[in-house]
Each structure stands twice: as C-alpha cells, then as structure tokens.
C-alpha cells in the first residue's frame, strides 16, 4: 500500500514537470525570460523535475524489490 502511494506521488510530480515544460516551451508561463533569475528558474525547474523523477522511481522499485 505504501509503495503504491509513493509511486503515484512520483508519477504525479513527473506529470507536473512535463506539463510545466510544455507550457514553458509554448511560452505560456508568465514571466518567462532569460534576463532575470526567475525566468531561468521557470525554465530549469520543470526540466529538473522530469529528469530526477524517473531515477527516483527506478530507485524506489529497486529498494522495494530488495526489501519486500
């Protein structure tokens, strides 16, 4: 049960990152500009969310496999 909740949480975080990345790519995020730090952050944060959610999901599966 706990495993399912953790996996669903990671997948939801991944989906949010993908949606934000698409919004940034289409220019629909407010304040999107590389001239200020917020613009760079609004571009990098979705990428980091997507990049780190996949390995964390794999790590969760590995831990669950060896402990459960």
PDB file of N, CA, C and O in Angstrom:
ATOM      1  N   UNK A   1       0.818  -1.198   0.000  1.00  0.00           N
ATOM      2  CA  UNK A   1       0.000   0.000   0.000  1.00  0.00           C
ATOM      3  C   UNK A   1       0.863   1.264   0.000  1.00  0.00           C
ATOM      4  O   UNK A   1       0.625   2.193  -0.771  1.00  0.00           O
ATOM      5  N   UNK A   2       1.869   1.281   0.880  1.00  0.00           N
ATOM      6  CA  UNK A   2       2.738   2.462   0.927  1.00  0.00           C
ATOM      7  C   UNK A   2       3.494   2.626  -0.387  1.00  0.00           C
ATOM      8  O   UNK A   2       3.720   3.743  -0.853  1.00  0.00           O
ATOM      9  N   UNK A   3       3.881   1.491  -0.979  1.00  0.00           N
ATOM     10  CA  UNK A   3       4.612   1.523  -2.241  1.00  0.00           C
ATOM     11  C   UNK A   3       3.769   2.176  -3.332  1.00  0.00           C
ATOM     12  O   UNK A   3       4.278   2.985  -4.107  1.00  0.00           O
ATOM     13  N   UNK A   4       2.504   1.836  -3.395  1.00  0.00           N
ATOM     14  CA  UNK A   4       1.607   2.412  -4.398  1.00  0.00           C
ATOM     15  C   UNK A   4       1.476   3.917  -4.219  1.00  0.00           C
ATOM     16  O   UNK A   4       1.468   4.662  -5.199  1.00  0.00           O
ATOM     17  N   UNK A   5       1.374   4.360  -2.995  1.00  0.00           N
ATOM     18  CA  UNK A   5       1.259   5.794  -2.721  1.00  0.00           C
ATOM     19  C   UNK A   5       2.527   6.524  -3.154  1.00  0.00           C
ATOM     20  O   UNK A   5       2.452   7.597  -3.752  1.00  0.00           O
ATOM     21  N   UNK A   6       3.687   5.949  -2.855  1.00  0.00           N
ATOM     22  CA  UNK A   6       4.957   6.580  -3.232  1.00  0.00           C
ATOM     23  C   UNK A   6       5.091   6.654  -4.749  1.00  0.00           C
ATOM     24  O   UNK A   6       5.477   7.692  -5.287  1.00  0.00           O
ATOM     25  N   UNK A   7       4.777   5.564  -5.439  1.00  0.00           N
ATOM     26  CA  UNK A   7       4.884   5.542  -6.903  1.00  0.00           C
ATOM     27  C   UNK A   7       3.923   6.549  -7.523  1.00  0.00           C
ATOM     28  O   UNK A   7       4.301   7.270  -8.446  1.00  0.00           O
ATOM     29  N   UNK A   8       2.702   6.610  -7.038  1.00  0.00           N
ATOM     30  CA  UNK A   8       1.735   7.570  -7.568  1.00  0.00           C
ATOM     31  C   UNK A   8       2.195   9.007  -7.336  1.00  0.00           C
ATOM     32  O   UNK A   8       2.018   9.865  -8.201  1.00  0.00           O
ATOM     33  N   UNK A   9       2.777   9.267  -6.183  1.00  0.00           N
ATOM     34  CA  UNK A   9       3.283  10.607  -5.888  1.00  0.00           C
ATOM     35  C   UNK A   9       4.396  11.002  -6.848  1.00  0.00           C
ATOM     36  O   UNK A   9       4.406  12.121  -7.362  1.00  0.00           O
ATOM     37  N   UNK A  10       5.334  10.089  -7.092  1.00  0.00           N
ATOM     38  CA  UNK A  10       6.431  10.380  -8.020  1.00  0.00           C
ATOM     39  C   UNK A  10       5.891  10.591  -9.432  1.00  0.00           C
ATOM     40  O   UNK A  10       6.361  11.481 -10.141  1.00  0.00           O
ATOM     41  N   UNK A  11       4.922   9.796  -9.849  1.00  0.00           N
ATOM     42  CA  UNK A  11       4.346   9.951 -11.187  1.00  0.00           C
ATOM     43  C   UNK A  11       3.593  11.274 -11.321  1.00  0.00           C
ATOM     44  O   UNK A  11       3.635  11.904 -12.378  1.00  0.00           O
ATOM     45  N   UNK A  12       2.916  11.693 -10.276  1.00  0.00           N
ATOM     46  CA  UNK A  12       2.224  12.983 -10.312  1.00  0.00           C
ATOM     47  C   UNK A  12       3.231  14.124 -10.413  1.00  0.00           C
ATOM     48  O   UNK A  12       3.024  15.066 -11.179  1.00  0.00           O
ATOM     49  N   UNK A  13       4.320  14.048  -9.647  1.00  0.00           N
ATOM     50  CA  UNK A  13       5.372  15.069  -9.725  1.00  0.00           C
ATOM     51  C   UNK A  13       5.968  15.104 -11.131  1.00  0.00           C
ATOM     52  O   UNK A  13       6.225  16.179 -11.671  1.00  0.00           O
ATOM     53  N   UNK A  14       6.188  13.927 -11.724  1.00  0.00           N
ATOM     54  CA  UNK A  14       6.720  13.845 -13.084  1.00  0.00           C
ATOM     55  C   UNK A  14       5.747  14.487 -14.071  1.00  0.00           C
ATOM     56  O   UNK A  14       6.168  15.233 -14.955  1.00  0.00           O
ATOM     57  N   UNK A  15       4.473  14.209 -13.932  1.00  0.00           N
ATOM     58  CA  UNK A  15       3.472  14.776 -14.838  1.00  0.00           C
ATOM     59  C   UNK A  15       3.408  16.293 -14.717  1.00  0.00           C
ATOM     60  O   UNK A  15       3.275  16.992 -15.721  1.00  0.00           O
ATOM     61  N   UNK A  16       3.499  16.801 -13.499  1.00  0.00           N
ATOM     62  CA  UNK A  16       3.502  18.257 -13.303  1.00  0.00           C
ATOM     63  C   UNK A  16       4.710  18.885 -13.990  1.00  0.00           C
ATOM     64  O   UNK A  16       4.593  19.937 -14.617  1.00  0.00           O
ATOM     65  N   UNK A  17       5.872  18.239 -13.871  1.00  0.00           N
ATOM     66  CA  UNK A  17       7.071  18.742 -14.541  1.00  0.00           C
ATOM     67  C   UNK A  17       6.930  18.749 -16.047  1.00  0.00           C
ATOM     68  O   UNK A  17       7.359  19.695 -16.708  1.00  0.00           O
ATOM     69  N   UNK A  18       6.328  17.698 -16.602  1.00  0.00           N
ATOM     70  CA  UNK A  18       6.125  17.630 -18.054  1.00  0.00           C
ATOM     71  C   UNK A  18       5.170  18.726 -18.506  1.00  0.00           C
ATOM     72  O   UNK A  18       5.419  19.391 -19.512  1.00  0.00           O
ATOM     73  N   UNK A  19       4.084  18.919 -17.776  1.00  0.00           N
ATOM     74  CA  UNK A  19       3.122  19.969 -18.132  1.00  0.00           C
ATOM     75  C   UNK A  19       3.780  21.344 -18.084  1.00  0.00           C
ATOM     76  O   UNK A  19       3.572  22.161 -18.982  1.00  0.00           O
ATOM     77  N   UNK A  20       4.572  21.607 -17.043  1.00  0.00           N
ATOM     78  CA  UNK A  20       5.258  22.896 -16.941  1.00  0.00           C
ATOM     79  C   UNK A  20       6.265  23.074 -18.066  1.00  0.00           C
ATOM     80  O   UNK A  20       6.426  24.176 -18.591  1.00  0.00           O
ATOM     81  N   UNK A  21       6.941  21.995 -18.436  1.00  0.00           N
ATOM     82  CA  UNK A  21       7.922  22.079 -19.514  1.00  0.00           C
ATOM     83  C   UNK A  21       7.249  22.413 -20.839  1.00  0.00           C
ATOM     84  O   UNK A  21       7.773  23.208 -21.619  1.00  0.00           O
ATOM     85  N   UNK A  22       6.099  21.816 -21.095  1.00  0.00           N
ATOM     86  CA  UNK A  22       5.352  22.121 -22.317  1.00  0.00           C
ATOM     87  C   UNK A  22       4.873  23.566 -22.301  1.00  0.00           C
ATOM     88  O   UNK A  22       4.908  24.248 -23.326  1.00  0.00           O
ATOM     89  N   UNK A  23       4.426  24.033 -21.140  1.00  0.00           N
ATOM     90  CA  UNK A  23       3.979  25.424 -21.037  1.00  0.00           C
ATOM     91  C   UNK A  23       5.130  26.394 -21.277  1.00  0.00           C
ATOM     92  O   UNK A  23       4.949  27.426 -21.923  1.00  0.00           O
ATOM     93  N   UNK A  24       6.307  26.069 -20.765  1.00  0.00           N
ATOM     94  CA  UNK A  24       7.475  26.923 -20.994  1.00  0.00           C
ATOM     95  C   UNK A  24       7.841  26.914 -22.471  1.00  0.00           C
ATOM     96  O   UNK A  24       8.145  27.959 -23.047  1.00  0.00           O
ATOM     97  N   UNK A  25       7.812  25.733 -23.084  1.00  0.00           N
ATOM     98  CA  UNK A  25       8.181  25.617 -24.495  1.00  0.00           C
ATOM     99  C   UNK A  25       7.239  26.429 -25.376  1.00  0.00           C
ATOM    100  O   UNK A  25       7.672  27.026 -26.362  1.00  0.00           O
ATOM    101  N   UNK A  26       5.965  26.456 -25.031  1.00  0.00           N
ATOM    102  CA  UNK A  26       4.995  27.204 -25.825  1.00  0.00           C
ATOM    103  C   UNK A  26       4.892  28.664 -25.403  1.00  0.00           C
ATOM    104  O   UNK A  26       4.122  29.426 -25.986  1.00  0.00           O
ATOM    105  N   UNK A  27       5.662  29.057 -24.394  1.00  0.00           N
ATOM    106  CA  UNK A  27       5.679  30.447 -23.958  1.00  0.00           C
ATOM    107  C   UNK A  27       4.449  30.869 -23.183  1.00  0.00           C
ATOM    108  O   UNK A  27       4.115  32.054 -23.163  1.00  0.00           O
ATOM    109  N   UNK A  28       3.772  29.939 -22.548  1.00  0.00           N
ATOM    110  CA  UNK A  28       2.540  30.266 -21.837  1.00  0.00           C
ATOM    111  C   UNK A  28       2.753  30.499 -20.350  1.00  0.00           C
ATOM    112  O   UNK A  28       1.793  30.763 -19.626  1.00  0.00           O
ATOM    113  N   UNK A  29       3.978  30.408 -19.886  1.00  0.00           N
ATOM    114  CA  UNK A  29       4.252  30.693 -18.468  1.00  0.00           C
ATOM    115  C   UNK A  29       4.498  32.186 -18.318  1.00  0.00           C
ATOM    116  O   UNK A  29       5.185  32.801 -19.134  1.00  0.00           O
ATOM    117  N   UNK A  30       3.940  32.751 -17.282  1.00  0.00           N
ATOM    118  CA  UNK A  30       4.148  34.177 -17.014  1.00  0.00           C
ATOM    119  C   UNK A  30       5.586  34.413 -16.559  1.00  0.00           C
ATOM    120  O   UNK A  30       6.155  33.594 -15.838  1.00  0.00           O
ATOM    121  N   UNK A  31       6.157  35.509 -16.972  1.00  0.00           N
ATOM    122  CA  UNK A  31       7.492  35.881 -16.523  1.00  0.00           C
ATOM    123  C   UNK A  31       8.602  35.071 -17.152  1.00  0.00           C
ATOM    124  O   UNK A  31       9.704  34.998 -16.608  1.00  0.00           O
ATOM    125  N   UNK A  32       8.330  34.466 -18.284  1.00  0.00           N
ATOM    126  CA  UNK A  32       9.347  33.634 -18.923  1.00  0.00           C
ATOM    127  C   UNK A  32      10.312  34.518 -19.694  1.00  0.00           C
ATOM    128  O   UNK A  32       9.986  35.023 -20.768  1.00  0.00           O
ATOM    129  N   UNK A  33      11.486  34.699 -19.145  1.00  0.00           N
ATOM    130  CA  UNK A  33      12.522  35.495 -19.779  1.00  0.00           C
ATOM    131  C   UNK A  33      13.856  35.091 -19.187  1.00  0.00           C
ATOM    132  O   UNK A  33      13.970  34.864 -17.982  1.00  0.00           O
ATOM    133  N   UNK A  34      14.865  35.003 -20.038  1.00  0.00           N
ATOM    134  CA  UNK A  34      16.180  34.635 -19.541  1.00  0.00           C
ATOM    135  C   UNK A  34      16.921  35.827 -18.949  1.00  0.00           C
ATOM    136  O   UNK A  34      18.034  35.672 -18.448  1.00  0.00           O
ATOM    137  N   UNK A  35      16.320  37.012 -18.999  1.00  0.00           N
ATOM    138  CA  UNK A  35      17.012  38.193 -18.485  1.00  0.00           C
ATOM    139  C   UNK A  35      16.995  38.260 -16.958  1.00  0.00           C
ATOM    140  O   UNK A  35      17.830  38.938 -16.360  1.00  0.00           O
ATOM    141  N   UNK A  36      16.053  37.564 -16.324  1.00  0.00           N
ATOM    142  CA  UNK A  36      16.024  37.563 -14.860  1.00  0.00           C
ATOM    143  C   UNK A  36      16.157  36.138 -14.337  1.00  0.00           C
ATOM    144  O   UNK A  36      15.989  35.169 -15.078  1.00  0.00           O
ATOM    145  N   UNK A  37      16.457  36.033 -13.062  1.00  0.00           N
ATOM    146  CA  UNK A  37      16.696  34.712 -12.479  1.00  0.00           C
ATOM    147  C   UNK A  37      15.412  33.893 -12.411  1.00  0.00           C
ATOM    148  O   UNK A  37      15.466  32.666 -12.492  1.00  0.00           O
ATOM    149  N   UNK A  38      14.269  34.536 -12.265  1.00  0.00           N
ATOM    150  CA  UNK A  38      13.012  33.794 -12.218  1.00  0.00           C
ATOM    151  C   UNK A  38      12.721  33.119 -13.552  1.00  0.00           C
ATOM    152  O   UNK A  38      12.201  32.004 -13.586  1.00  0.00           O
ATOM    153  N   UNK A  39      13.053  33.786 -14.644  1.00  0.00           N
ATOM    154  CA  UNK A  39      12.842  33.196 -15.961  1.00  0.00           C
ATOM    155  C   UNK A  39      13.689  31.961 -16.164  1.00  0.00           C
ATOM    156  O   UNK A  39      13.219  30.961 -16.707  1.00  0.00           O
ATOM    157  N   UNK A  40      14.938  32.023 -15.731  1.00  0.00           N
ATOM    158  CA  UNK A  40      15.822  30.860 -15.837  1.00  0.00           C
ATOM    159  C   UNK A  40      15.313  29.737 -14.941  1.00  0.00           C
ATOM    160  O   UNK A  40      15.319  28.571 -15.335  1.00  0.00           O
ATOM    161  N   UNK A  41      14.873  30.092 -13.734  1.00  0.00           N
ATOM    162  CA  UNK A  41      14.344  29.087 -12.811  1.00  0.00           C
ATOM    163  C   UNK A  41      13.071  28.450 -13.357  1.00  0.00           C
ATOM    164  O   UNK A  41      12.875  27.242 -13.217  1.00  0.00           O
ATOM    165  N   UNK A  42      12.206  29.247 -13.976  1.00  0.00           N
ATOM    166  CA  UNK A  42      10.966  28.697 -14.516  1.00  0.00           C
ATOM    167  C   UNK A  42      11.244  27.779 -15.702  1.00  0.00           C
ATOM    168  O   UNK A  42      10.402  26.954 -16.057  1.00  0.00           O
ATOM    169  N   UNK A  43      12.404  27.915 -16.311  1.00  0.00           N
ATOM    170  CA  UNK A  43      12.785  27.015 -17.396  1.00  0.00           C
ATOM    171  C   UNK A  43      13.479  25.766 -16.860  1.00  0.00           C
ATOM    172  O   UNK A  43      13.225  24.662 -17.343  1.00  0.00           O
ATOM    173  N   UNK A  44      14.355  25.931 -15.864  1.00  0.00           N
ATOM    174  CA  UNK A  44      15.133  24.798 -15.352  1.00  0.00           C
ATOM    175  C   UNK A  44      14.352  23.893 -14.408  1.00  0.00           C
ATOM    176  O   UNK A  44      14.574  22.682 -14.391  1.00  0.00           O
ATOM    177  N   UNK A  45      13.449  24.457 -13.630  1.00  0.00           N
ATOM    178  CA  UNK A  45      12.728  23.663 -12.638  1.00  0.00           C
ATOM    179  C   UNK A  45      11.911  22.526 -13.249  1.00  0.00           C
ATOM    180  O   UNK A  45      11.986  21.407 -12.743  1.00  0.00           O
ATOM    181  N   UNK A  46      11.132  22.755 -14.312  1.00  0.00           N
ATOM    182  CA  UNK A  46      10.422  21.617 -14.920  1.00  0.00           C
ATOM    183  C   UNK A  46      11.364  20.556 -15.471  1.00  0.00           C
ATOM    184  O   UNK A  46      11.079  19.363 -15.374  1.00  0.00           O
ATOM    185  N   UNK A  47      12.488  20.983 -16.052  1.00  0.00           N
ATOM    186  CA  UNK A  47      13.452  20.015 -16.591  1.00  0.00           C
ATOM    187  C   UNK A  47      14.026  19.168 -15.460  1.00  0.00           C
ATOM    188  O   UNK A  47      14.119  17.947 -15.583  1.00  0.00           O
ATOM    189  N   UNK A  48      14.409  19.812 -14.362  1.00  0.00           N
ATOM    190  CA  UNK A  48      14.949  19.066 -13.226  1.00  0.00           C
ATOM    191  C   UNK A  48      13.901  18.144 -12.616  1.00  0.00           C
ATOM    192  O   UNK A  48      14.221  17.039 -12.179  1.00  0.00           O
ATOM    193  N   UNK A  49      12.653  18.595 -12.586  1.00  0.00           N
ATOM    194  CA  UNK A  49      11.575  17.750 -12.063  1.00  0.00           C
ATOM    195  C   UNK A  49      11.434  16.484 -12.888  1.00  0.00           C
ATOM    196  O   UNK A  49      11.316  15.390 -12.337  1.00  0.00           O
ATOM    197  N   UNK A  50      11.445  16.627 -14.206  1.00  0.00           N
ATOM    198  CA  UNK A  50      11.304  15.465 -15.087  1.00  0.00           C
ATOM    199  C   UNK A  50      12.532  14.569 -14.994  1.00  0.00           C
ATOM    200  O   UNK A  50      12.406  13.346 -14.920  1.00  0.00           O
ATOM    201  N   UNK A  51      13.716  15.170 -14.997  1.00  0.00           N
ATOM    202  CA  UNK A  51      14.953  14.388 -15.009  1.00  0.00           C
ATOM    203  C   UNK A  51      15.124  13.590 -13.721  1.00  0.00           C
ATOM    204  O   UNK A  51      15.547  12.434 -13.765  1.00  0.00           O
ATOM    205  N   UNK A  52      14.804  14.185 -12.579  1.00  0.00           N
ATOM    206  CA  UNK A  52      15.047  13.497 -11.313  1.00  0.00           C
ATOM    207  C   UNK A  52      13.908  12.586 -10.875  1.00  0.00           C
ATOM    208  O   UNK A  52      14.113  11.732 -10.012  1.00  0.00           O
ATOM    209  N   UNK A  53      12.717  12.741 -11.441  1.00  0.00           N
ATOM    210  CA  UNK A  53      11.616  11.876 -11.015  1.00  0.00           C
ATOM    211  C   UNK A  53      11.752  10.468 -11.581  1.00  0.00           C
ATOM    212  O   UNK A  53      11.329   9.506 -10.939  1.00  0.00           O
ATOM    213  N   UNK A  54      12.331  10.328 -12.758  1.00  0.00           N
ATOM    214  CA  UNK A  54      12.497   8.992 -13.354  1.00  0.00           C
ATOM    215  C   UNK A  54      13.509   8.156 -12.568  1.00  0.00           C
ATOM    216  O   UNK A  54      13.186   7.024 -12.206  1.00  0.00           O
ATOM    217  N   UNK A  55      14.723   8.656 -12.284  1.00  0.00           N
ATOM    218  CA  UNK A  55      15.646   7.847 -11.470  1.00  0.00           C
ATOM    219  C   UNK A  55      15.119   7.562 -10.072  1.00  0.00           C
ATOM    220  O   UNK A  55      15.376   6.490  -9.524  1.00  0.00           O
ATOM    221  N   UNK A  56      14.387   8.505  -9.488  1.00  0.00           N
ATOM    222  CA  UNK A  56      13.848   8.242  -8.158  1.00  0.00           C
ATOM    223  C   UNK A  56      12.805   7.137  -8.207  1.00  0.00           C
ATOM    224  O   UNK A  56      12.707   6.344  -7.271  1.00  0.00           O
ATOM    225  N   UNK A  57      12.032   7.072  -9.272  1.00  0.00           N
ATOM    226  CA  UNK A  57      11.063   5.987  -9.422  1.00  0.00           C
ATOM    227  C   UNK A  57      11.774   4.647  -9.576  1.00  0.00           C
ATOM    228  O   UNK A  57      11.347   3.647  -8.998  1.00  0.00           O
ATOM    229  N   UNK A  58      12.849   4.622 -10.348  1.00  0.00           N
ATOM    230  CA  UNK A  58      13.635   3.392 -10.509  1.00  0.00           C
ATOM    231  C   UNK A  58      14.250   2.980  -9.176  1.00  0.00           C
ATOM    232  O   UNK A  58      14.252   1.799  -8.831  1.00  0.00           O
ATOM    233  N   UNK A  59      14.769   3.946  -8.432  1.00  0.00           N
ATOM    234  CA  UNK A  59      15.349   3.653  -7.121  1.00  0.00           C
ATOM    235  C   UNK A  59      14.298   3.092  -6.156  1.00  0.00           C
ATOM    236  O   UNK A  59      14.583   2.176  -5.384  1.00  0.00           O
ATOM    237  N   UNK A  60      13.093   3.642  -6.204  1.00  0.00           N
ATOM    238  CA  UNK A  60      12.014   3.125  -5.356  1.00  0.00           C
ATOM    239  C   UNK A  60      11.709   1.673  -5.707  1.00  0.00           C
ATOM    240  O   UNK A  60      11.519   0.847  -4.813  1.00  0.00           O
ATOM    241  N   UNK A  61      11.661   1.354  -6.997  1.00  0.00           N
ATOM    242  CA  UNK A  61      11.416  -0.029  -7.409  1.00  0.00           C
ATOM    243  C   UNK A  61      12.528  -0.960  -6.925  1.00  0.00           C
ATOM    244  O   UNK A  61      12.254  -2.067  -6.463  1.00  0.00           O
ATOM    245  N   UNK A  62      13.781  -0.513  -7.031  1.00  0.00           N
ATOM    246  CA  UNK A  62      14.914  -1.345  -6.594  1.00  0.00           C
ATOM    247  C   UNK A  62      14.851  -1.583  -5.086  1.00  0.00           C
ATOM    248  O   UNK A  62      15.030  -2.712  -4.627  1.00  0.00           O
ATOM    249  N   UNK A  63      14.598  -0.531  -4.321  1.00  0.00           N
ATOM    250  CA  UNK A  63      14.501  -0.683  -2.868  1.00  0.00           C
ATOM    251  C   UNK A  63      13.348  -1.612  -2.504  1.00  0.00           C
ATOM    252  O   UNK A  63      13.488  -2.472  -1.635  1.00  0.00           O
ATOM    253  N   UNK A  64      12.218  -1.439  -3.165  1.00  0.00           N
ATOM    254  CA  UNK A  64      11.061  -2.291  -2.876  1.00  0.00           C
ATOM    255  C   UNK A  64      11.344  -3.744  -3.243  1.00  0.00           C
ATOM    256  O   UNK A  64      10.916  -4.661  -2.542  1.00  0.00           O
ATOM    257  N   UNK A  65      12.065  -3.951  -4.342  1.00  0.00           N
ATOM    258  CA  UNK A  65      12.381  -5.308  -4.788  1.00  0.00           C
ATOM    259  C   UNK A  65      13.241  -6.042  -3.757  1.00  0.00           C
ATOM    260  O   UNK A  65      13.005  -7.214  -3.464  1.00  0.00           O
ATOM    261  N   UNK A  66      14.244  -5.340  -3.207  1.00  0.00           N
ATOM    262  CA  UNK A  66      15.162  -5.985  -2.259  1.00  0.00           C
ATOM    263  C   UNK A  66      14.610  -6.062  -0.839  1.00  0.00           C
ATOM    264  O   UNK A  66      15.034  -6.919  -0.064  1.00  0.00           O
ATOM    265  N   UNK A  67      13.675  -5.186  -0.484  1.00  0.00           N
ATOM    266  CA  UNK A  67      13.153  -5.207   0.882  1.00  0.00           C
ATOM    267  C   UNK A  67      11.810  -5.918   0.999  1.00  0.00           C
ATOM    268  O   UNK A  67      11.433  -6.359   2.084  1.00  0.00           O
ATOM    269  N   UNK A  68      11.096  -6.030  -0.101  1.00  0.00           N
ATOM    270  CA  UNK A  68       9.747  -6.562   0.012  1.00  0.00           C
ATOM    271  C   UNK A  68       9.589  -7.926  -0.509  1.00  0.00           C
ATOM    272  O   UNK A  68       8.490  -8.479  -0.467  1.00  0.00           O
TER     273      UNK A  68
END
